[in-house]
Each structure stands twice: as C-alpha cells, then as structure tokens.
Amino acid sequence: MNNFINNEWSPLEKKLMISTFFLLGVVIGFGFSPIKKGIYCGNNNGATRFIKKEEKDQ
C-alpha cells in the first residue's frame, strides 16, 4: 500500500485506479453471487386482470 501511495502517479490517476478496481470488484461479486429466487422482471403490484376465454367470446 505504501508503494501505491508513494508512486509517481497524479492524484487523478490514483482515484481512477481505485474506482476501477472497486467497480471491477462489484462486477465480479455480482457474477459469483448466487441467485436465490431466480430473476423476475416486473413490479407484481396486482393490477393485472386475466380475461377468461368465456368473457373473450362475448
């Protein structure tokens, strides 16, 4: 860590390196995390109405 701090990089380069490795860790973490209940895209607010076949024919 001392070698990283005392390196000849500018503060902007240090911030970019830290943010790059942080975001890489987030991406790798999402990749290795288990999916517990599957993936569901929707809001499940109960505002859907299913039309029965008999109602559709009328």
Predicted model as a PDB file, atoms N, CA, C, CB and O in Angstrom, pLDDT in the B-factor column:
MODEL        1                                                                  
ATOM      1  N   MET A   1       0.821  -1.189   0.000  1.00 66.00           N  
ATOM      2  CA  MET A   1       0.000   0.000   0.000  1.00 66.00           C  
ATOM      3  C   MET A   1       0.872   1.264   0.000  1.00 66.00           C  
ATOM      4  CB  MET A   1      -0.938  -0.008   1.209  1.00 66.00           C  
ATOM      5  O   MET A   1       0.550   2.248  -0.666  1.00 66.00           O  
ATOM      6  N   ASN A   2       1.975   1.226   0.751  1.00 73.00           N  
ATOM      7  CA  ASN A   2       2.876   2.381   0.743  1.00 73.00           C  
ATOM      8  C   ASN A   2       3.451   2.616  -0.642  1.00 73.00           C  
ATOM      9  CB  ASN A   2       4.008   2.185   1.751  1.00 73.00           C  
ATOM     10  O   ASN A   2       3.630   3.763  -1.053  1.00 73.00           O  
ATOM     11  N   ASN A   3       3.742   1.543  -1.367  1.00 73.00           N  
ATOM     12  CA  ASN A   3       4.266   1.680  -2.715  1.00 73.00           C  
ATOM     13  C   ASN A   3       3.243   2.356  -3.625  1.00 73.00           C  
ATOM     14  CB  ASN A   3       4.659   0.310  -3.277  1.00 73.00           C  
ATOM     15  O   ASN A   3       3.612   3.159  -4.483  1.00 73.00           O  
ATOM     16  N   PHE A   4       1.983   2.044  -3.449  1.00 66.00           N  
ATOM     17  CA  PHE A   4       0.926   2.665  -4.258  1.00 66.00           C  
ATOM     18  C   PHE A   4       0.798   4.147  -3.933  1.00 66.00           C  
ATOM     19  CB  PHE A   4      -0.421   1.954  -4.028  1.00 66.00           C  
ATOM     20  O   PHE A   4       0.647   4.966  -4.839  1.00 66.00           O  
ATOM     21  N   ILE A   5       0.854   4.502  -2.653  1.00 68.00           N  
ATOM     22  CA  ILE A   5       0.689   5.897  -2.243  1.00 68.00           C  
ATOM     23  C   ILE A   5       1.887   6.742  -2.663  1.00 68.00           C  
ATOM     24  CB  ILE A   5       0.491   5.986  -0.728  1.00 68.00           C  
ATOM     25  O   ILE A   5       1.718   7.882  -3.095  1.00 68.00           O  
ATOM     26  N   ASN A   6       3.091   6.195  -2.539  1.00 74.00           N  
ATOM     27  CA  ASN A   6       4.299   6.948  -2.845  1.00 74.00           C  
ATOM     28  C   ASN A   6       4.708   6.879  -4.312  1.00 74.00           C  
ATOM     29  CB  ASN A   6       5.419   6.454  -1.999  1.00 74.00           C  
ATOM     30  O   ASN A   6       5.771   7.384  -4.674  1.00 74.00           O  
ATOM     31  N   ASN A   7       3.892   6.268  -5.157  1.00 73.00           N  
ATOM     32  CA  ASN A   7       4.199   6.158  -6.579  1.00 73.00           C  
ATOM     33  C   ASN A   7       4.128   7.536  -7.226  1.00 73.00           C  
ATOM     34  CB  ASN A   7       3.229   5.175  -7.280  1.00 73.00           C  
ATOM     35  O   ASN A   7       3.588   8.473  -6.637  1.00 73.00           O  
ATOM     36  N   GLU A   8       4.666   7.660  -8.420  1.00 80.00           N  
ATOM     37  CA  GLU A   8       4.724   8.955  -9.102  1.00 80.00           C  
ATOM     38  C   GLU A   8       3.461   9.254  -9.912  1.00 80.00           C  
ATOM     39  CB  GLU A   8       5.934   9.000 -10.015  1.00 80.00           C  
ATOM     40  O   GLU A   8       3.519  10.034 -10.862  1.00 80.00           O  
ATOM     41  N   TRP A   9       2.365   8.674  -9.573  1.00 78.00           N  
ATOM     42  CA  TRP A   9       1.124   8.942 -10.277  1.00 78.00           C  
ATOM     43  C   TRP A   9       0.480  10.203  -9.743  1.00 78.00           C  
ATOM     44  CB  TRP A   9       0.166   7.761 -10.155  1.00 78.00           C  
ATOM     45  O   TRP A   9       0.704  10.599  -8.599  1.00 78.00           O  
ATOM     46  N   SER A  10      -0.327  10.830 -10.589  1.00 84.00           N  
ATOM     47  CA  SER A  10      -1.062  12.012 -10.156  1.00 84.00           C  
ATOM     48  C   SER A  10      -2.250  11.568  -9.303  1.00 84.00           C  
ATOM     49  CB  SER A  10      -1.536  12.858 -11.380  1.00 84.00           C  
ATOM     50  O   SER A  10      -2.657  10.408  -9.359  1.00 84.00           O  
ATOM     51  N   PRO A  11      -2.807  12.493  -8.512  1.00 84.00           N  
ATOM     52  CA  PRO A  11      -3.983  12.122  -7.701  1.00 84.00           C  
ATOM     53  C   PRO A  11      -5.161  11.626  -8.545  1.00 84.00           C  
ATOM     54  CB  PRO A  11      -4.430  13.314  -6.870  1.00 84.00           C  
ATOM     55  O   PRO A  11      -5.918  10.758  -8.110  1.00 84.00           O  
ATOM     56  N   LEU A  12      -5.312  12.180  -9.751  1.00 88.00           N  
ATOM     57  CA  LEU A  12      -6.393  11.726 -10.627  1.00 88.00           C  
ATOM     58  C   LEU A  12      -6.183  10.274 -11.054  1.00 88.00           C  
ATOM     59  CB  LEU A  12      -6.493  12.630 -11.863  1.00 88.00           C  
ATOM     60  O   LEU A  12      -7.133   9.491 -11.083  1.00 88.00           O  
ATOM     61  N   GLU A  13      -4.951   9.917 -11.382  1.00 86.00           N  
ATOM     62  CA  GLU A  13      -4.660   8.543 -11.770  1.00 86.00           C  
ATOM     63  C   GLU A  13      -4.894   7.577 -10.611  1.00 86.00           C  
ATOM     64  CB  GLU A  13      -3.222   8.429 -12.267  1.00 86.00           C  
ATOM     65  O   GLU A  13      -5.375   6.463 -10.817  1.00 86.00           O  
ATOM     66  N   LYS A  14      -4.559   7.999  -9.404  1.00 84.00           N  
ATOM     67  CA  LYS A  14      -4.794   7.154  -8.227  1.00 84.00           C  
ATOM     68  C   LYS A  14      -6.284   6.938  -7.999  1.00 84.00           C  
ATOM     69  CB  LYS A  14      -4.158   7.782  -6.977  1.00 84.00           C  
ATOM     70  O   LYS A  14      -6.720   5.829  -7.690  1.00 84.00           O  
ATOM     71  N   LYS A  15      -7.068   8.014  -8.156  1.00 90.00           N  
ATOM     72  CA  LYS A  15      -8.521   7.888  -7.981  1.00 90.00           C  
ATOM     73  C   LYS A  15      -9.123   6.985  -9.049  1.00 90.00           C  
ATOM     74  CB  LYS A  15      -9.192   9.272  -8.024  1.00 90.00           C  
ATOM     75  O   LYS A  15     -10.020   6.192  -8.763  1.00 90.00           O  
ATOM     76  N   LEU A  16      -8.629   7.104 -10.283  1.00 90.00           N  
ATOM     77  CA  LEU A  16      -9.133   6.247 -11.357  1.00 90.00           C  
ATOM     78  C   LEU A  16      -8.792   4.784 -11.110  1.00 90.00           C  
ATOM     79  CB  LEU A  16      -8.564   6.692 -12.699  1.00 90.00           C  
ATOM     80  O   LEU A  16      -9.612   3.904 -11.370  1.00 90.00           O  
ATOM     81  N   MET A  17      -7.587   4.518 -10.610  1.00 88.00           N  
ATOM     82  CA  MET A  17      -7.196   3.136 -10.305  1.00 88.00           C  
ATOM     83  C   MET A  17      -8.073   2.561  -9.189  1.00 88.00           C  
ATOM     84  CB  MET A  17      -5.703   3.071  -9.898  1.00 88.00           C  
ATOM     85  O   MET A  17      -8.540   1.426  -9.287  1.00 88.00           O  
ATOM     86  N   ILE A  18      -8.296   3.345  -8.130  1.00 91.00           N  
ATOM     87  CA  ILE A  18      -9.120   2.879  -7.009  1.00 91.00           C  
ATOM     88  C   ILE A  18     -10.547   2.619  -7.472  1.00 91.00           C  
ATOM     89  CB  ILE A  18      -9.113   3.910  -5.860  1.00 91.00           C  
ATOM     90  O   ILE A  18     -11.125   1.585  -7.137  1.00 91.00           O  
ATOM     91  N   SER A  19     -11.127   3.549  -8.245  1.00 95.00           N  
ATOM     92  CA  SER A  19     -12.510   3.367  -8.705  1.00 95.00           C  
ATOM     93  C   SER A  19     -12.625   2.201  -9.690  1.00 95.00           C  
ATOM     94  CB  SER A  19     -13.025   4.657  -9.361  1.00 95.00           C  
ATOM     95  O   SER A  19     -13.627   1.487  -9.695  1.00 95.00           O  
ATOM     96  N   THR A  20     -11.599   2.011 -10.522  1.00 94.00           N  
ATOM     97  CA  THR A  20     -11.615   0.892 -11.466  1.00 94.00           C  
ATOM     98  C   THR A  20     -11.638  -0.435 -10.734  1.00 94.00           C  
ATOM     99  CB  THR A  20     -10.404   0.953 -12.395  1.00 94.00           C  
ATOM    100  O   THR A  20     -12.439  -1.311 -11.061  1.00 94.00           O  
ATOM    101  N   PHE A  21     -10.766  -0.595  -9.744  1.00 93.00           N  
ATOM    102  CA  PHE A  21     -10.720  -1.852  -9.020  1.00 93.00           C  
ATOM    103  C   PHE A  21     -11.953  -2.052  -8.144  1.00 93.00           C  
ATOM    104  CB  PHE A  21      -9.471  -1.914  -8.173  1.00 93.00           C  
ATOM    105  O   PHE A  21     -12.383  -3.189  -7.946  1.00 93.00           O  
ATOM    106  N   PHE A  22     -12.528  -0.977  -7.618  1.00 96.00           N  
ATOM    107  CA  PHE A  22     -13.765  -1.101  -6.850  1.00 96.00           C  
ATOM    108  C   PHE A  22     -14.901  -1.590  -7.738  1.00 96.00           C  
ATOM    109  CB  PHE A  22     -14.135   0.243  -6.203  1.00 96.00           C  
ATOM    110  O   PHE A  22     -15.618  -2.525  -7.381  1.00 96.00           O  
ATOM    111  N   LEU A  23     -15.064  -0.957  -8.894  1.00 96.00           N  
ATOM    112  CA  LEU A  23     -16.150  -1.360  -9.797  1.00 96.00           C  
ATOM    113  C   LEU A  23     -15.914  -2.751 -10.368  1.00 96.00           C  
ATOM    114  CB  LEU A  23     -16.297  -0.352 -10.936  1.00 96.00           C  
ATOM    115  O   LEU A  23     -16.872  -3.489 -10.598  1.00 96.00           O  
ATOM    116  N   LEU A  24     -14.667  -3.120 -10.600  1.00 96.00           N  
ATOM    117  CA  LEU A  24     -14.362  -4.476 -11.036  1.00 96.00           C  
ATOM    118  C   LEU A  24     -14.749  -5.483  -9.952  1.00 96.00           C  
ATOM    119  CB  LEU A  24     -12.868  -4.609 -11.385  1.00 96.00           C  
ATOM    120  O   LEU A  24     -15.248  -6.565 -10.261  1.00 96.00           O  
ATOM    121  N   GLY A  25     -14.521  -5.134  -8.695  1.00 94.00           N  
ATOM    122  CA  GLY A  25     -14.931  -5.999  -7.594  1.00 94.00           C  
ATOM    123  C   GLY A  25     -16.441  -6.141  -7.511  1.00 94.00           C  
ATOM    124  O   GLY A  25     -16.949  -7.219  -7.202  1.00 94.00           O  
ATOM    125  N   VAL A  26     -17.164  -5.059  -7.784  1.00 91.00           N  
ATOM    126  CA  VAL A  26     -18.627  -5.120  -7.780  1.00 91.00           C  
ATOM    127  C   VAL A  26     -19.120  -6.040  -8.886  1.00 91.00           C  
ATOM    128  CB  VAL A  26     -19.233  -3.712  -7.948  1.00 91.00           C  
ATOM    129  O   VAL A  26     -20.006  -6.863  -8.656  1.00 91.00           O  
ATOM    130  N   VAL A  27     -18.563  -5.915 -10.071  1.00 90.00           N  
ATOM    131  CA  VAL A  27     -18.972  -6.752 -11.205  1.00 90.00           C  
ATOM    132  C   VAL A  27     -18.650  -8.218 -10.930  1.00 90.00           C  
ATOM    133  CB  VAL A  27     -18.273  -6.288 -12.505  1.00 90.00           C  
ATOM    134  O   VAL A  27     -19.480  -9.092 -11.182  1.00 90.00           O  
ATOM    135  N   ILE A  28     -17.460  -8.492 -10.417  1.00 90.00           N  
ATOM    136  CA  ILE A  28     -17.088  -9.871 -10.095  1.00 90.00           C  
ATOM    137  C   ILE A  28     -17.980 -10.408  -8.976  1.00 90.00           C  
ATOM    138  CB  ILE A  28     -15.598  -9.953  -9.684  1.00 90.00           C  
ATOM    139  O   ILE A  28     -18.356 -11.580  -9.003  1.00 90.00           O  
ATOM    140  N   GLY A  29     -18.320  -9.578  -8.004  1.00 87.00           N  
ATOM    141  CA  GLY A  29     -19.209 -10.002  -6.929  1.00 87.00           C  
ATOM    142  C   GLY A  29     -20.592 -10.370  -7.429  1.00 87.00           C  
ATOM    143  O   GLY A  29     -21.173 -11.357  -6.977  1.00 87.00           O  
ATOM    144  N   PHE A  30     -21.131  -9.584  -8.363  1.00 83.00           N  
ATOM    145  CA  PHE A  30     -22.426  -9.935  -8.945  1.00 83.00           C  
ATOM    146  C   PHE A  30     -22.333 -11.225  -9.738  1.00 83.00           C  
ATOM    147  CB  PHE A  30     -22.935  -8.808  -9.840  1.00 83.00           C  
ATOM    148  O   PHE A  30     -23.283 -12.007  -9.774  1.00 83.00           O  
ATOM    149  N   GLY A  31     -21.191 -11.450 -10.373  1.00 83.00           N  
ATOM    150  CA  GLY A  31     -21.023 -12.656 -11.159  1.00 83.00           C  
ATOM    151  C   GLY A  31     -20.968 -13.911 -10.313  1.00 83.00           C  
ATOM    152  O   GLY A  31     -21.464 -14.957 -10.732  1.00 83.00           O  
ATOM    153  N   PHE A  32     -20.381 -13.833  -9.138  1.00 83.00           N  
ATOM    154  CA  PHE A  32     -20.233 -15.008  -8.287  1.00 83.00           C  
ATOM    155  C   PHE A  32     -21.348 -15.168  -7.256  1.00 83.00           C  
ATOM    156  CB  PHE A  32     -18.920 -14.947  -7.585  1.00 83.00           C  
ATOM    157  O   PHE A  32     -21.427 -16.203  -6.594  1.00 83.00           O  
ATOM    158  N   SER A  33     -22.203 -14.169  -7.110  1.00 77.00           N  
ATOM    159  CA  SER A  33     -23.260 -14.260  -6.102  1.00 77.00           C  
ATOM    160  C   SER A  33     -24.341 -15.239  -6.561  1.00 77.00           C  
ATOM    161  CB  SER A  33     -23.874 -12.865  -5.827  1.00 77.00           C  
ATOM    162  O   SER A  33     -24.676 -15.278  -7.745  1.00 77.00           O  
ATOM    163  N   PRO A  34     -24.885 -16.023  -5.641  1.00 74.00           N  
ATOM    164  CA  PRO A  34     -25.930 -16.977  -6.028  1.00 74.00           C  
ATOM    165  C   PRO A  34     -27.268 -16.278  -6.241  1.00 74.00           C  
ATOM    166  CB  PRO A  34     -26.075 -18.067  -4.963  1.00 74.00           C  
ATOM    167  O   PRO A  34     -27.601 -15.324  -5.539  1.00 74.00           O  
ATOM    168  N   ILE A  35     -28.017 -16.757  -7.203  1.00 70.00           N  
ATOM    169  CA  ILE A  35     -29.365 -16.240  -7.437  1.00 70.00           C  
ATOM    170  C   ILE A  35     -30.306 -17.092  -6.601  1.00 70.00           C  
ATOM    171  CB  ILE A  35     -29.758 -16.271  -8.976  1.00 70.00           C  
ATOM    172  O   ILE A  35     -30.492 -18.277  -6.878  1.00 70.00           O  
ATOM    173  N   LYS A  36     -30.901 -16.485  -5.574  1.00 71.00           N  
ATOM    174  CA  LYS A  36     -31.676 -17.257  -4.605  1.00 71.00           C  
ATOM    175  C   LYS A  36     -33.087 -17.581  -5.081  1.00 71.00           C  
ATOM    176  CB  LYS A  36     -31.752 -16.508  -3.310  1.00 71.00           C  
ATOM    177  O   LYS A  36     -33.527 -18.723  -4.951  1.00 71.00           O  
ATOM    178  N   LYS A  37     -33.802 -16.606  -5.627  1.00 70.00           N  
ATOM    179  CA  LYS A  37     -35.188 -16.846  -6.034  1.00 70.00           C  
ATOM    180  C   LYS A  37     -35.391 -16.632  -7.522  1.00 70.00           C  
ATOM    181  CB  LYS A  37     -36.124 -15.944  -5.259  1.00 70.00           C  
ATOM    182  O   LYS A  37     -36.517 -16.403  -7.963  1.00 70.00           O  
ATOM    183  N   GLY A  38     -34.345 -16.700  -8.286  1.00 71.00           N  
ATOM    184  CA  GLY A  38     -34.461 -16.511  -9.722  1.00 71.00           C  
ATOM    185  C   GLY A  38     -34.511 -15.041 -10.077  1.00 71.00           C  
ATOM    186  O   GLY A  38     -34.441 -14.179  -9.202  1.00 71.00           O  
ATOM    187  N   ILE A  39     -34.629 -14.763 -11.338  1.00 68.00           N  
ATOM    188  CA  ILE A  39     -34.680 -13.390 -11.819  1.00 68.00           C  
ATOM    189  C   ILE A  39     -36.108 -13.101 -12.247  1.00 68.00           C  
ATOM    190  CB  ILE A  39     -33.674 -13.154 -12.995  1.00 68.00           C  
ATOM    191  O   ILE A  39     -36.687 -13.848 -13.037  1.00 68.00           O  
ATOM    192  N   TYR A  40     -36.674 -12.029 -11.735  1.00 68.00           N  
ATOM    193  CA  TYR A  40     -38.041 -11.663 -12.061  1.00 68.00           C  
ATOM    194  C   TYR A  40     -38.064 -10.200 -12.458  1.00 68.00           C  
ATOM    195  CB  TYR A  40     -38.999 -11.934 -10.871  1.00 68.00           C  
ATOM    196  O   TYR A  40     -37.657  -9.346 -11.671  1.00 68.00           O  
ATOM    197  N   CYS A  41     -38.527  -9.892 -13.651  1.00 69.00           N  
ATOM    198  CA  CYS A  41     -38.642  -8.518 -14.115  1.00 69.00           C  
ATOM    199  C   CYS A  41     -40.113  -8.142 -14.116  1.00 69.00           C  
ATOM    200  CB  CYS A  41     -38.012  -8.337 -15.531  1.00 69.00           C  
ATOM    201  O   CYS A  41     -40.872  -8.594 -14.975  1.00 69.00           O  
ATOM    202  N   GLY A  42     -40.512  -7.335 -13.180  1.00 69.00           N  
ATOM    203  CA  GLY A  42     -41.898  -6.895 -13.059  1.00 69.00           C  
ATOM    204  C   GLY A  42     -42.113  -6.297 -11.693  1.00 69.00           C  
ATOM    205  O   GLY A  42     -41.259  -6.416 -10.814  1.00 69.00           O  
ATOM    206  N   ASN A  43     -43.254  -5.650 -11.506  1.00 67.00           N  
ATOM    207  CA  ASN A  43     -43.479  -4.999 -10.228  1.00 67.00           C  
ATOM    208  C   ASN A  43     -44.426  -5.778  -9.320  1.00 67.00           C  
ATOM    209  CB  ASN A  43     -44.019  -3.623 -10.455  1.00 67.00           C  
ATOM    210  O   ASN A  43     -44.461  -5.511  -8.119  1.00 67.00           O  
ATOM    211  N   ASN A  44     -45.192  -6.729  -9.846  1.00 66.00           N  
ATOM    212  CA  ASN A  44     -46.080  -7.574  -9.043  1.00 66.00           C  
ATOM    213  C   ASN A  44     -46.988  -6.745  -8.136  1.00 66.00           C  
ATOM    214  CB  ASN A  44     -45.258  -8.548  -8.201  1.00 66.00           C  
ATOM    215  O   ASN A  44     -47.116  -7.034  -6.946  1.00 66.00           O  
ATOM    216  N   ASN A  45     -47.625  -5.702  -8.709  1.00 68.00           N  
ATOM    217  CA  ASN A  45     -48.492  -4.855  -7.904  1.00 68.00           C  
ATOM    218  C   ASN A  45     -49.947  -5.322  -7.893  1.00 68.00           C  
ATOM    219  CB  ASN A  45     -48.421  -3.444  -8.407  1.00 68.00           C  
ATOM    220  O   ASN A  45     -50.775  -4.692  -7.236  1.00 68.00           O  
ATOM    221  N   GLY A  46     -50.279  -6.380  -8.583  1.00 66.00           N  
ATOM    222  CA  GLY A  46     -51.629  -6.921  -8.560  1.00 66.00           C  
ATOM    223  C   GLY A  46     -52.604  -6.206  -9.473  1.00 66.00           C  
ATOM    224  O   GLY A  46     -53.809  -6.439  -9.378  1.00 66.00           O  
ATOM    225  N   ALA A  47     -52.124  -5.350 -10.347  1.00 64.00           N  
ATOM    226  CA  ALA A  47     -53.003  -4.586 -11.216  1.00 64.00           C  
ATOM    227  C   ALA A  47     -53.268  -5.298 -12.539  1.00 64.00           C  
ATOM    228  CB  ALA A  47     -52.409  -3.223 -11.477  1.00 64.00           C  
ATOM    229  O   ALA A  47     -53.719  -4.666 -13.494  1.00 64.00           O  
ATOM    230  N   THR A  48     -53.002  -6.571 -12.613  1.00 63.00           N  
ATOM    231  CA  THR A  48     -53.255  -7.298 -13.851  1.00 63.00           C  
ATOM    232  C   THR A  48     -54.614  -7.981 -13.774  1.00 63.00           C  
ATOM    233  CB  THR A  48     -52.140  -8.333 -14.120  1.00 63.00           C  
ATOM    234  O   THR A  48     -55.071  -8.345 -12.691  1.00 63.00           O  
ATOM    235  N   ARG A  49     -55.248  -8.151 -14.908  1.00 66.00           N  
ATOM    236  CA  ARG A  49     -56.543  -8.807 -14.965  1.00 66.00           C  
ATOM    237  C   ARG A  49     -56.484  -9.830 -16.081  1.00 66.00           C  
ATOM    238  CB  ARG A  49     -57.703  -7.783 -15.190  1.00 66.00           C  
ATOM    239  O   ARG A  49     -56.212  -9.498 -17.234  1.00 66.00           O  
ATOM    240  N   PHE A  50     -56.737 -11.056 -15.730  1.00 66.00           N  
ATOM    241  CA  PHE A  50     -56.720 -12.114 -16.723  1.00 66.00           C  
ATOM    242  C   PHE A  50     -58.138 -12.306 -17.262  1.00 66.00           C  
ATOM    243  CB  PHE A  50     -56.165 -13.436 -16.120  1.00 66.00           C  
ATOM    244  O   PHE A  50     -59.082 -12.480 -16.492  1.00 66.00           O  
ATOM    245  N   ILE A  51     -58.279 -12.274 -18.586  1.00 64.00           N  
ATOM    246  CA  ILE A  51     -59.579 -12.432 -19.227  1.00 64.00           C  
ATOM    247  C   ILE A  51     -59.805 -13.911 -19.493  1.00 64.00           C  
ATOM    248  CB  ILE A  51     -59.668 -11.604 -20.548  1.00 64.00           C  
ATOM    249  O   ILE A  51     -58.996 -14.575 -20.142  1.00 64.00           O  
ATOM    250  N   LYS A  52     -60.912 -14.408 -18.984  1.00 66.00           N  
ATOM    251  CA  LYS A  52     -61.247 -15.809 -19.218  1.00 66.00           C  
ATOM    252  C   LYS A  52     -61.713 -15.987 -20.658  1.00 66.00           C  
ATOM    253  CB  LYS A  52     -62.336 -16.290 -18.227  1.00 66.00           C  
ATOM    254  O   LYS A  52     -62.141 -15.032 -21.306  1.00 66.00           O  
ATOM    255  N   LYS A  53     -61.625 -17.197 -21.142  1.00 64.00           N  
ATOM    256  CA  LYS A  53     -61.980 -17.483 -22.528  1.00 64.00           C  
ATOM    257  C   LYS A  53     -63.453 -17.184 -22.784  1.00 64.00           C  
ATOM    258  CB  LYS A  53     -61.669 -18.944 -22.870  1.00 64.00           C  
ATOM    259  O   LYS A  53     -63.809 -16.727 -23.870  1.00 64.00           O  
ATOM    260  N   GLU A  54     -64.323 -17.436 -21.788  1.00 62.00           N  
ATOM    261  CA  GLU A  54     -65.746 -17.175 -21.979  1.00 62.00           C  
ATOM    262  C   GLU A  54     -66.014 -15.676 -22.128  1.00 62.00           C  
ATOM    263  CB  GLU A  54     -66.553 -17.742 -20.805  1.00 62.00           C  
ATOM    264  O   GLU A  54     -66.866 -15.281 -22.923  1.00 62.00           O  
ATOM    265  N   GLU A  55     -65.299 -14.841 -21.376  1.00 55.00           N  
ATOM    266  CA  GLU A  55     -65.502 -13.399 -21.468  1.00 55.00           C  
ATOM    267  C   GLU A  55     -64.994 -12.860 -22.795  1.00 55.00           C  
ATOM    268  CB  GLU A  55     -64.806 -12.687 -20.313  1.00 55.00           C  
ATOM    269  O   GLU A  55     -65.553 -11.906 -23.335  1.00 55.00           O  
ATOM    270  N   LYS A  56     -63.939 -13.466 -23.322  1.00 55.00           N  
ATOM    271  CA  LYS A  56     -63.351 -13.020 -24.573  1.00 55.00           C  
ATOM    272  C   LYS A  56     -64.301 -13.243 -25.740  1.00 55.00           C  
ATOM    273  CB  LYS A  56     -62.036 -13.739 -24.823  1.00 55.00           C  
ATOM    274  O   LYS A  56     -64.329 -12.438 -26.671  1.00 55.00           O  
ATOM    275  N   ASP A  57     -65.088 -14.332 -25.709  1.00 54.00           N  
ATOM    276  CA  ASP A  57     -66.002 -14.669 -26.802  1.00 54.00           C  
ATOM    277  C   ASP A  57     -67.215 -13.755 -26.843  1.00 54.00           C  
ATOM    278  CB  ASP A  57     -66.458 -16.106 -26.675  1.00 54.00           C  
ATOM    279  O   ASP A  57     -67.865 -13.680 -27.885  1.00 54.00           O  
ATOM    280  N   GLN A  58     -67.544 -13.077 -25.800  1.00 56.00           N  
ATOM    281  CA  GLN A  58     -68.759 -12.241 -25.761  1.00 56.00           C  
ATOM    282  C   GLN A  58     -68.619 -10.963 -26.500  1.00 56.00           C  
ATOM    283  CB  GLN A  58     -69.136 -11.937 -24.366  1.00 56.00           C  
ATOM    284  O   GLN A  58     -69.560 -10.171 -26.547  1.00 56.00           O  
TER     285      GLN A  58                                                      
ENDMDL                                                                          
END                                                                             
